[in-house]
Amino acid sequence: LHTSAVRNAETSRKHVARAVKKGNNVRKEERWRKANAMRPSVVLGTRLGDEAKWESSDLARILVNEEELVASTELKPTKQPVGTVYLPEQMGFGVGKVEKELLFRKLPMLSAQATVLGNDVPVTAQKLATMHSQDTEKELAKANAFAKLLDLRNASAGGIAYENRRRIITAFSGRENRFDPGRSEVQAALLTYQIRKLWTHLTNFRRDIGNRRGLRKLVHQRAKILKYLKNKDLNRYETCLARLALESESVEGELVV
């Protein structure tokens, strides 16, 4: 009785089984690679090659573009009661429309009038007009100097970050409260801004291991806030994702950063 044929048949079956298993593993790995390639980034929230979605989002549009800010050098001439004041395109330190009206239209004129009205010595009408003209010129020079001081181009990194946070809070607050830092959408937008900023830093400085833990904490904190918003109001949740350029797959489920 010869057993070589039986052994050869068994060995052949084992080789076939190994080849099938190896092929299944290769196909499984390929499917896993394709699925991960289509999955949006947990940190950035967008898919690979879909960065245009972030550039067209509401959050990206309101942030200060530092490259354009540095490139712009011209001041915009505006007519004011004291004369022509050259104002920058972007004002820093929270100077909005109301503050700009107060600082460059009302206060210079009031200061020029206060000097003339506060003079107790009797003077002629011609002398009074001359004094008023001189005071107006002084206030005009002060307004132009103050405008250069408030130019956002003169702000430090902390000043630009402050301006970005102010814009985010103003843009993402609700109608009932125009400045609501505690709103879920505002918190998610602020965290997205911090995540993007820290991600850019870590991309440029790959040896900075210490800040990677902080990045992970920010990503999970944003996911918690968005999960709370989803349970509270699904429409607000979906609107917030669209405004922040986030895919639902990047903030739902188990996040591994």
C-alpha positions as CSV (number, residue, x, y, z in Angstrom):
1,L,0.0,0.0,0.0
2,H,1.5,3.3,-1.1
3,T,0.6,6.6,0.7
4,S,2.6,9.0,-1.4
5,A,-0.5,9.9,-3.5
6,V,-2.5,10.6,-0.5
7,R,0.2,12.8,1.0
8,N,0.7,14.7,-2.3
9,A,-3.0,15.3,-2.6
10,E,-3.1,16.6,1.0
11,T,-0.1,18.9,0.4
12,S,-1.7,20.2,-2.8
13,R,-4.9,21.0,-0.9
14,K,-2.9,22.9,1.7
15,H,-1.1,24.9,-1.0
16,V,-4.4,25.8,-2.6
17,A,-5.8,26.9,0.7
18,R,-2.8,29.0,1.5
19,A,-3.0,30.7,-2.0
20,V,-6.7,31.4,-1.5
21,K,-6.1,32.8,1.9
22,K,-3.3,35.0,0.7
23,G,-5.4,36.3,-2.2
24,N,-8.3,37.0,0.2
25,N,-5.9,39.0,2.5
26,V,-4.6,41.0,-0.4
27,R,-8.1,41.9,-1.6
28,K,-9.1,42.7,2.0
29,E,-6.1,45.0,2.4
30,E,-6.9,46.7,-1.0
31,R,-10.5,47.3,0.1
32,W,-9.3,48.7,3.4
33,R,-6.9,51.0,1.6
34,K,-9.5,52.3,-0.8
35,A,-12.0,52.8,2.1
36,N,-9.4,54.9,4.0
37,A,-8.5,56.9,0.9
38,M,-12.2,57.9,0.5
39,R,-12.7,58.5,4.2
40,P,-12.4,62.2,5.3
41,S,-9.6,63.3,7.5
42,V,-10.5,63.2,11.2
43,V,-8.5,66.4,11.8
44,L,-9.4,68.6,8.8
45,G,-12.8,67.1,8.1
46,T,-12.4,67.0,4.4
47,R,-11.5,64.3,1.9
48,L,-8.1,64.1,0.2
49,G,-8.0,66.6,-2.7
50,D,-11.2,68.3,-1.6
51,E,-9.6,71.3,0.1
52,A,-11.7,73.6,-2.1
53,K,-14.7,72.8,0.1
54,W,-12.8,74.4,3.1
55,E,-11.9,77.5,1.0
56,S,-15.5,78.1,0.1
57,S,-16.9,77.5,3.6
58,D,-18.3,80.3,5.9
59,L,-15.5,79.9,8.4
60,A,-12.7,80.2,5.9
61,R,-14.2,83.3,4.3
62,I,-14.4,85.3,7.6
63,L,-10.9,84.5,8.8
64,V,-8.1,87.0,8.2
65,N,-6.0,86.0,5.2
66,E,-2.5,86.9,6.4
67,E,-1.0,86.7,2.9
68,E,-3.5,89.2,1.5
69,L,-3.2,91.3,4.6
70,V,0.6,91.7,4.2
71,A,0.3,92.2,0.4
72,S,-2.2,95.2,0.8
73,T,-0.4,98.5,1.3
74,E,-2.9,101.1,0.2
75,L,-5.1,103.2,2.5
76,K,-8.7,104.1,1.6
77,P,-9.5,107.9,1.6
78,T,-12.7,108.7,3.4
79,K,-14.5,112.1,3.8
80,Q,-14.9,113.1,7.4
81,P,-16.0,116.4,9.0
82,V,-12.4,117.3,9.8
83,G,-11.1,116.4,6.3
84,T,-9.9,113.4,4.3
85,V,-8.9,110.5,6.6
86,Y,-7.0,107.6,5.1
87,L,-8.3,104.4,6.7
88,P,-7.0,100.8,6.3
89,E,-9.0,98.1,4.6
90,Q,-9.1,96.0,7.8
91,M,-9.2,97.5,11.3
92,G,-7.8,95.6,14.3
93,F,-8.7,95.1,17.9
94,G,-12.4,94.8,17.4
95,V,-13.0,98.2,15.7
96,G,-16.3,97.7,13.9
97,K,-18.6,100.1,12.0
98,V,-19.9,101.8,15.2
99,E,-16.5,102.3,16.7
100,K,-15.1,103.6,13.4
101,E,-17.9,106.1,13.2
102,L,-17.2,107.3,16.7
103,L,-13.4,107.5,16.4
104,F,-13.1,109.2,13.0
105,R,-16.3,111.2,12.5
106,K,-17.6,112.3,15.9
107,L,-14.6,112.5,18.3
108,P,-12.3,114.6,16.1
109,M,-15.0,117.2,15.5
110,L,-15.9,117.4,19.1
111,S,-12.3,117.8,20.2
112,A,-11.8,120.6,17.7
113,Q,-14.9,122.4,19.0
114,A,-14.0,121.9,22.6
115,T,-10.8,123.9,22.3
116,V,-12.6,126.9,20.8
117,L,-15.6,126.7,23.1
118,G,-13.4,126.3,26.2
119,N,-11.5,129.5,25.5
120,D,-12.7,132.1,28.1
121,V,-10.7,135.0,26.6
122,P,-12.8,137.2,24.3
123,V,-11.6,137.0,20.7
124,T,-12.8,138.3,17.4
125,A,-14.7,136.2,14.9
126,Q,-11.7,136.1,12.5
127,K,-9.5,134.9,15.4
128,L,-12.1,132.3,16.4
129,A,-12.2,131.0,12.8
130,T,-8.5,130.7,12.7
131,M,-8.3,128.8,15.9
132,H,-11.0,126.5,14.7
133,S,-9.1,125.9,11.4
134,Q,-5.9,125.1,13.3
135,D,-7.6,122.8,15.7
136,T,-9.3,121.0,12.8
137,E,-6.0,120.4,11.1
138,K,-4.5,119.0,14.3
139,E,-7.4,116.7,14.8
140,L,-7.1,115.6,11.1
141,A,-3.4,114.7,11.6
142,K,-4.2,112.9,14.8
143,A,-7.0,110.9,13.1
144,N,-4.7,109.8,10.3
145,A,-2.0,108.8,12.7
146,F,-4.6,106.9,14.8
147,A,-5.9,105.1,11.7
148,K,-2.4,103.8,10.9
149,L,-2.1,102.6,14.5
150,L,-5.3,100.6,14.2
151,D,-4.3,99.0,11.0
152,L,-4.6,95.2,11.3
153,R,-1.2,94.9,9.5
154,N,0.4,96.3,12.6
155,A,-1.1,93.7,14.9
156,S,0.9,90.8,16.3
157,A,0.0,87.1,16.0
158,G,-2.1,87.5,19.2
159,G,-3.9,90.5,17.8
160,I,-4.8,88.6,14.6
161,A,-6.0,85.6,16.6
162,Y,-8.2,87.9,18.7
163,E,-9.7,89.4,15.6
164,N,-10.4,86.0,14.2
165,R,-12.1,84.9,17.4
166,R,-14.2,88.0,17.4
167,R,-15.3,87.4,13.8
168,I,-16.2,83.8,14.5
169,I,-18.3,84.6,17.5
170,T,-20.1,87.4,15.6
171,A,-20.7,85.2,12.5
172,F,-21.9,82.0,14.3
173,S,-24.0,83.5,17.1
174,G,-27.8,83.2,16.8
175,R,-30.3,85.9,16.0
176,E,-31.5,86.2,19.6
177,N,-28.0,87.0,20.8
178,R,-25.5,88.5,18.3
179,F,-22.5,87.8,20.6
180,D,-22.9,84.4,22.2
181,P,-19.6,82.6,22.9
182,G,-21.4,79.7,24.6
183,R,-23.4,78.7,21.6
184,S,-22.6,75.2,20.3
185,E,-21.9,76.4,16.7
186,V,-19.5,79.1,18.0
187,Q,-17.6,76.6,20.2
188,A,-17.3,74.1,17.2
189,A,-16.1,76.9,14.9
190,L,-13.5,78.2,17.5
191,L,-12.2,74.6,17.9
192,T,-12.1,74.1,14.1
193,Y,-10.1,77.3,13.8
194,Q,-7.6,76.1,16.6
195,I,-7.4,72.7,15.0
196,R,-6.5,74.1,11.6
197,K,-4.0,76.5,13.0
198,L,-2.3,73.8,15.1
199,W,-2.4,71.3,12.2
200,T,-0.5,73.9,10.0
201,H,2.1,74.3,12.8
202,L,2.6,70.5,13.1
203,T,2.9,70.1,9.4
204,N,5.7,72.7,9.3
205,F,7.4,71.4,12.5
206,R,7.1,67.6,12.4
207,R,9.3,67.1,15.4
208,D,7.0,68.9,17.7
209,I,5.6,65.8,19.5
210,G,4.2,67.7,22.5
211,N,1.5,69.5,20.6
212,R,0.1,66.4,19.0
213,R,-1.6,65.4,22.2
214,G,-3.2,68.8,22.3
215,L,-4.4,68.3,18.7
216,R,-6.1,65.0,19.7
217,K,-7.8,66.6,22.6
218,L,-9.2,69.4,20.4
219,V,-10.5,67.0,17.8
220,H,-12.3,64.9,20.4
221,Q,-13.7,68.0,22.2
222,R,-15.1,69.2,18.9
223,A,-16.7,65.8,18.3
224,K,-18.4,65.9,21.7
225,I,-19.8,69.3,21.0
226,L,-21.1,68.3,17.6
227,K,-22.6,65.1,19.1
228,Y,-24.5,67.2,21.6
229,L,-25.7,69.5,18.9
230,K,-26.9,66.6,16.8
231,N,-28.9,65.2,19.7
232,K,-30.4,68.6,20.4
233,D,-31.2,69.8,16.8
234,L,-30.4,67.8,13.7
235,N,-31.0,70.8,11.3
236,R,-28.6,73.0,13.2
237,Y,-26.0,70.1,13.3
238,E,-26.1,69.6,9.5
239,T,-26.0,73.4,8.9
240,C,-23.0,73.7,11.2
241,L,-21.1,70.9,9.4
242,A,-21.7,72.6,6.0
243,R,-20.5,76.0,7.4
244,L,-17.3,74.4,8.9
245,A,-16.6,72.2,5.8
246,L,-16.8,69.0,7.9
247,E,-18.0,65.6,6.7
248,S,-20.2,63.7,9.1
249,E,-17.9,60.6,8.9
250,S,-15.0,62.8,10.3
251,V,-16.9,63.7,13.6
252,E,-19.0,60.6,14.2
253,G,-18.1,57.2,15.6
254,E,-14.8,56.2,17.1
255,L,-12.1,58.8,16.2
256,V,-8.5,57.7,16.1
257,V,-6.1,60.6,15.7
